[in-house]
Amino acid sequence: MTTGKGRATPSRGDAAPHKASVFSRLLRFLREVVAELRKVIWPTRKQLVTYTIVVLVFVTFMVAFVSLLDWVFGLGINAVFGS
């Protein structure tokens, strides 16, 4: 009874795979990039403004929060070690 384990993979022949030129590979890559960009659903101007404002508000909040923590921990370090 064989389970199929331990057998070699069948060879695909002795012929080496054909490698396209650098120029043709670059052209193919650029065509695929353009094809993918056509699939993208771009945001409207209103959505873009909304997302930008949300990001700026969040970043401002995080900067204020980290600054507050830095100030509080600074007070604590000064209280413990004195200056």
Phi, psi and omega in degrees: 000121180251144181258355179093356181274148175089000179271146179287151177286140180296142180281156181258016179106169182270352182288133178285145180294143180287128180252124182288162180291163181298319181297315181291325177293322178295317178298317179297318179300314182295321177298320179291324177297313179299318179297319179291321180294333176290338180277345185290137174264106184280144180288153175285170179299320181296315179297318181298317178295317180298312180297321179296316180296317179300315180295316180296319178296316180297315180296318178298317178298315182295321177297317179295319181295314180293322178297319178297314178299318179299317181294316180297313179295326176297318176298318180296317179296318179295324180291322182284312187261346179066156177219000000 
